[in-house]
Amino acid sequence: MQKTVMAQFLPDSITVKIDQLFAKWNNNYAPGCVAGIVQGDKLVYAKGFGLASLENGVPNTPQSIFYMCSVSKQFAGYAISLLAGEGKINIDNDIHVYLPWMANFGGRKITVRNLLNHTSGIRDDIGLAEFFGLNADGILTQQQAVYLLKKQHTLNFTPGEKFSYSNSNYILLAEIIKNVSGKSFKAYTDSAIFKPLGMSSSTFIDDYSTVIKNRASSYGKDNDIYHNAVQNVYTLGDGGLFTNIEDMAKWVANFYQPKAGTFKDIALMTTPGKLNDGKAITYAMGINSGQDRGHLRFIHNGGLAGYRTIIAVYPELKIGFLIFGNDGDADVYNKANQLSEILVRDGSVKNNKTITSENAPVIVIKDSLTLKKWIGNYVAPNGYKVAVSYRSGKLYINGNAELAPESPSLFHMAVRSSVKYQFTFNLKTKTAQAHLSSPVLTKPIEMTRVREVQVSKSLLTNYTGAYFSDELECSFKIELKENELWISNKNHDPVKIRLLGPDDLFTGYDFLSHIRIQRDARSKITGFELNSGETSGLFFKKI
């Protein structure tokens, strides 16, 4: 069931093609999405598909209010740009100029620009909240997130060293905007952005009890049965925006016909960031800025509970796409690219000399021992791990991804030659290493081969005890049960620990999947560090 309130400005043949992209959501019994296409300052396509409320049978329409998830970040980024243009913020200042209550992180300078570009090293508040806990209503609020961030005194990495997406950055930006402007974040964005653009249905909300008229509810699906997917994060800057297609169309046009702010403000907001080594990243100030189909494109997506949102703007062509979903289907993100294939001419330069796996350098290795010397489990300090195995004269990553040899120690993925594994063996330490490089990595991943160890009961007792983090006000207990280690705390049921080497422990928790044991000079265990994906160096002291 589709609901349209706009007169059509597109040729019927194009409209039919676009409708077909959203056909799977065109019904009157399931949640779906809304879609909008902006050309110039006109919303030339605006349709709703499926239901905004399963309980009440209310259809999605271009007026339906959706939670924007991380698409909200660009408004915090633009608010900073506006304040910088007024001389009220210097984005290269240390954040303590505006947030004196933050820890000094060992004297490492974090700038406002680091927050904007996700290069600060500050850990994600949503991930931290899994340890810290939520309030009595099970909601992560702005107040609680700020309290949690005040407790932090260590970082994932040196500021500016790499890009690492963290919602905490934009929560702190919302606090900076509040402190500098003298208004609440909601009031400032309303007066500086929404009112000048006539976005009367848009607002930031951090009170989960607020009644939101025309709100599209959030759903998920298990075994083909829909259920309510509860939105339990109500923070500002990183998220918090509720709006609709009709309002967001006005925001799209502001990128190339600014009515709120100026072209200079837009230029600052959309300039990609750089790392300390000068390497450019695509992330700017709440928006990714790069090339697509030979044209400049600003794009960002978001997801929380059952909401899936994306905005893509081609400012040189004065065209933009908006798709907001409420059924948890990530295919919403694909629709932006599919719309561009229909409506954005391809101006990219074709390169017929692209190296593929078929013409990448490959040698034949007949000696099985040359290959088998690299088999085993490899673990990186951040917990990233791969298993290298041998089968029928070939090496495989994690059982099914074939490695093609370029030399006896250098291999690339058979299906993608730009992803390479360089193996080495350290004669002094008697250990093998794997060096993983890929175009998507800012730095290669260094891994060491480890073996799952069988530890005696007497040695296993050395791991048992309580471990506490002052940054999270949280403790975990490791216990020995029937010659196996188990970990738990008051909020999480016990799960088994697997030892890959004496110091790399893997648990059954997603949020605490890898912990690395820390020892003193006498090898006595002093605690462990949480090193799981983008969260690293978070220390739990053994007490």
FENDACOR-V192014 format. One record per backbone hydrogen bond with DSSP energy under -0.5 kcal/mol. CO is the residue of the C=O (numbers start at 0). NH is the residue of the N-H. If there is no record, write none. Layout:
CO,NH  CO,NH
This chain:
0,49  2,47  10,13  10,14  11,15  12,16  13,17  14,18  15,19  16,20  17,20  17,21  18,21  19,22  21,24  22,25  24,26  29,50  31,325  31,326  32,48  33,323  34,46  35,321  36,43  36,44  37,319  38,41  41,38  41,43  43,8  43,9  44,36  45,4  45,5  46,34  47,2  48,32  49,59  50,31  51,216  52,56  52,57  57,51  57,52  60,63  61,244  61,245  63,65  64,215  65,242  67,70  68,71  69,72  70,73  71,74  71,75  72,76  73,77  74,78  75,79  76,80  77,81  78,82  79,83  80,84  81,85  82,87  82,88  83,86  88,90  89,92  90,112  92,111  93,96  94,97  94,98  98,101  103,106  103,107  104,107  106,108  109,94  110,114  111,115  112,116  113,117  113,118  113,119  114,117  115,285  117,163  118,159  120,155  123,127  124,128  125,129  126,129  127,130  127,131  128,132  134,137  138,134  138,140  139,233  140,144  141,145  142,146  143,147  144,148  145,149  146,150  148,151  151,102  157,160  159,275  165,168  165,169  166,169  166,170  167,171  168,172  169,173  170,174  171,175  172,176  173,177  174,178  175,179  176,180  177,181  183,187  184,188  185,189  186,190  187,191  188,192  188,193  189,194  192,196  193,197  193,198  194,197  197,199  198,201  202,241  205,207  206,209  209,211  210,212  211,214  213,64  214,216  217,228  219,226  221,224  223,225  224,221  226,219  227,229  228,305  229,231  231,139  233,141  235,237  238,236  239,204  240,67  241,202  242,65  243,247  244,248  245,249  246,249  246,250  247,251  248,252  249,253  250,254  251,254  252,255  252,256  258,260  261,265  262,266  263,267  264,268  265,269  267,270  268,284  269,271  272,280  274,277  278,274  281,288  282,272  286,283  287,298  289,296  291,294  292,346  294,291  296,289  297,312  298,287  299,310  301,308  303,306  305,327  306,303  307,324  308,301  309,322  310,299  311,320  312,297  312,314  313,316  313,317  313,318  317,39  318,313  319,37  320,311  321,35  322,309  323,33  324,307  325,218  327,329  328,331  329,332  329,333  330,334  331,335  332,335  332,336  333,337  334,338  335,339  336,340  337,341  338,341  338,342  339,343  342,344  344,346  347,349  349,351  350,353  355,358  355,359  362,364  363,365  365,367  366,369  366,370  367,371  368,372  370,373  371,374  375,387  376,449  377,385  378,447  379,382  381,532  383,379  385,377  385,387  386,388  386,397  387,375  388,395  390,393  393,390  394,402  395,388  395,397  396,399  396,400  399,401  400,396  401,413  402,394  403,411  404,362  408,422  409,405  409,406  410,420  411,403  412,415  415,412  415,418  417,419  418,412  419,436  420,410  420,422  421,434  423,432  424,426  425,429  425,430  430,425  431,448  432,423  433,435  433,446  434,421  434,436  435,444  436,419  437,440  443,445  444,435  444,446  445,380  446,433  447,378  449,376  450,500  452,454  455,459  456,460  458,461  459,462  459,463  464,477  465,542  466,475  467,469  467,540  468,471  468,472  468,473  473,468  475,466  476,478  476,487  477,464  478,480  478,485  480,483  483,480  484,496  485,478  486,494  487,476  488,491  491,488  494,486  495,507  497,499  497,505  498,452  498,500  502,504  502,516  503,499  504,514  505,497  509,512  512,506  513,530  514,504  514,516  515,528  517,525  517,526  519,522  523,519  525,541  526,517  527,539  528,515  528,530  529,537  531,534  533,535  534,531  536,538  537,529  538,540  539,527  540,467
